[in-house]
Amino acid sequence: MARKSKPADDEIYVESSPLSSEDERLDKLFDEMETGSLKTLEDAARQIITLSTALLGAFFGLLALKDAPAYLGFVEIKVIGAGALLAFFIALFFALIAVSPKRYDFPRASLTAKRDILNEMLARKHKFVGLASWTFGAGALLMLSAALVILICRI
């Protein structure tokens, strides 16, 4: 029979027990959420890239018309439109940073290093997707305000 010995002063003694099925399900859920977060953030960035390029294309298409609408000559529409274009370009830039690959060097056998890298990846993507979302939203609000100026004040 094994004898329990008293831990030395410099040792830490921790009792443990197996996880309950509920704890295992919770642990598995958080693992799936964590791995899904990277994909979700990249998908969001790609969606912002798609929307920004589509709206920029529409803007430039409108400017390329031979017989441009008269409201494009209004100073307030030019200023608001320039702000919207700038916001869409900035959103596109941030979204591209979020999806661009980055090299991560880490020791292959270190779980701690892998955990740190994963946290760094999530933080980086979250930061740039958030910035892209906010600037895209600002551009959309500027487009809305331009439309309202045209509809309410100029027509």
C-alpha positions as CSV (number, residue, x, y, z in Angstrom):
1,M,0.0,0.0,0.0
2,A,1.4,3.4,-1.0
3,R,2.0,5.7,1.8
4,K,1.0,9.3,1.5
5,S,3.9,11.5,2.3
6,K,3.8,15.0,3.5
7,P,4.9,17.5,0.8
8,A,8.2,19.3,1.4
9,D,8.2,23.0,2.2
10,D,9.1,23.9,-1.4
11,E,6.5,21.6,-3.0
12,I,2.9,22.5,-3.8
13,Y,0.4,19.8,-3.2
14,V,-2.8,20.0,-5.2
15,E,-5.7,17.5,-5.1
16,S,-7.6,17.0,-8.3
17,S,-10.5,15.0,-9.6
18,P,-11.8,14.2,-13.1
19,L,-14.0,16.8,-14.8
20,S,-17.7,16.2,-14.6
21,S,-19.5,15.7,-17.9
22,E,-21.0,19.2,-17.6
23,D,-17.5,20.6,-17.1
24,E,-16.2,18.7,-20.1
25,R,-19.0,20.1,-22.3
26,L,-18.3,23.6,-21.1
27,D,-14.5,23.1,-21.8
28,K,-15.3,21.8,-25.2
29,L,-17.7,24.7,-26.0
30,F,-15.0,27.2,-25.1
31,D,-12.4,25.4,-27.2
32,E,-14.8,25.5,-30.2
33,M,-15.6,29.2,-29.6
34,E,-11.9,30.0,-29.5
35,T,-11.0,28.2,-32.7
36,G,-14.1,29.6,-34.4
37,S,-13.2,33.2,-33.4
38,L,-10.3,33.4,-35.8
39,K,-12.5,32.3,-38.7
40,T,-15.3,34.6,-37.7
41,L,-13.0,37.6,-37.5
42,E,-11.4,36.8,-40.9
43,D,-14.9,36.3,-42.4
44,A,-16.0,39.7,-41.0
45,A,-12.8,41.4,-42.4
46,R,-13.5,39.8,-45.8
47,Q,-17.1,41.0,-45.8
48,I,-15.9,44.6,-45.0
49,I,-13.4,44.3,-47.9
50,T,-16.2,43.2,-50.3
51,L,-18.6,45.9,-49.2
52,S,-15.9,48.7,-49.2
53,T,-14.7,47.8,-52.7
54,A,-18.3,47.6,-54.0
55,L,-19.2,51.0,-52.6
56,L,-15.9,52.5,-53.8
57,G,-16.6,51.1,-57.3
58,A,-20.1,52.6,-57.2
59,F,-18.6,56.0,-56.1
60,F,-16.1,56.0,-58.9
61,G,-18.7,54.8,-61.4
62,L,-20.9,57.7,-60.5
63,L,-18.0,60.1,-60.9
64,A,-17.2,58.7,-64.3
65,L,-20.7,59.4,-65.8
66,K,-20.5,61.8,-68.7
67,D,-23.7,63.6,-67.7
68,A,-23.2,63.7,-63.9
69,P,-26.2,64.6,-61.8
70,A,-26.4,68.3,-60.7
71,Y,-26.2,67.5,-57.0
72,L,-22.6,66.3,-57.4
73,G,-21.7,69.9,-57.9
74,F,-22.9,71.0,-54.4
75,V,-20.1,71.8,-52.0
76,E,-21.7,70.0,-49.1
77,I,-22.1,66.8,-51.2
78,K,-18.5,67.0,-52.3
79,V,-17.2,67.3,-48.7
80,I,-19.5,64.6,-47.4
81,G,-18.7,62.3,-50.3
82,A,-14.9,62.9,-49.9
83,G,-15.3,61.9,-46.2
84,A,-17.2,58.8,-47.1
85,L,-14.6,57.8,-49.7
86,L,-11.8,58.3,-47.2
87,A,-13.7,56.2,-44.6
88,F,-14.2,53.4,-47.0
89,F,-10.5,53.4,-48.0
90,I,-9.4,53.4,-44.4
91,A,-11.9,50.5,-43.6
92,L,-10.5,48.6,-46.5
93,F,-7.0,49.1,-45.3
94,F,-7.8,47.9,-41.7
95,A,-9.7,44.9,-43.1
96,L,-6.7,44.0,-45.3
97,I,-4.4,44.1,-42.3
98,A,-6.7,41.8,-40.4
99,V,-6.7,39.1,-43.1
100,S,-3.0,39.5,-44.2
101,P,-0.8,36.7,-43.0
102,K,1.7,37.3,-40.3
103,R,4.7,35.2,-39.4
104,Y,4.7,33.9,-35.8
105,D,7.9,32.2,-34.5
106,F,7.5,30.0,-31.5
107,P,8.9,26.8,-30.1
108,R,6.9,23.9,-31.5
109,A,6.9,22.0,-28.2
110,S,5.7,24.8,-26.0
111,L,2.0,24.9,-25.2
112,T,2.5,28.2,-23.3
113,A,4.1,29.8,-26.4
114,K,1.3,28.5,-28.6
115,R,-1.3,29.9,-26.2
116,D,0.4,33.3,-26.2
117,I,0.5,33.3,-30.1
118,L,-3.2,32.4,-30.3
119,N,-4.0,35.2,-27.9
120,E,-1.9,37.6,-30.0
121,M,-3.6,36.5,-33.2
122,L,-7.0,37.0,-31.7
123,A,-6.1,40.4,-30.3
124,R,-4.6,41.6,-33.5
125,K,-7.5,40.4,-35.7
126,H,-10.1,41.7,-33.2
127,K,-8.4,45.1,-33.1
128,F,-8.2,45.6,-36.9
129,V,-11.7,44.2,-37.6
130,G,-13.1,46.5,-35.0
131,L,-11.3,49.5,-36.6
132,A,-12.5,48.5,-40.0
133,S,-16.1,48.1,-38.8
134,W,-16.2,51.5,-37.1
135,T,-14.6,53.3,-40.1
136,F,-16.9,51.5,-42.5
137,G,-19.9,52.5,-40.3
138,A,-18.7,56.1,-40.4
139,G,-18.5,56.0,-44.2
140,A,-22.0,54.5,-44.4
141,L,-23.3,57.3,-42.1
142,L,-21.6,59.9,-44.3
143,M,-23.3,58.3,-47.4
144,L,-26.6,58.4,-45.6
145,S,-26.1,62.1,-44.7
146,A,-25.3,62.9,-48.3
147,A,-28.5,61.2,-49.5
148,L,-30.5,63.1,-46.9
149,V,-28.9,66.4,-47.9
150,I,-29.8,65.7,-51.5
151,L,-33.3,64.6,-50.7
152,I,-34.2,67.2,-48.1
153,C,-32.2,70.3,-48.8
154,R,-31.5,70.2,-52.5
155,I,-34.5,68.7,-54.3
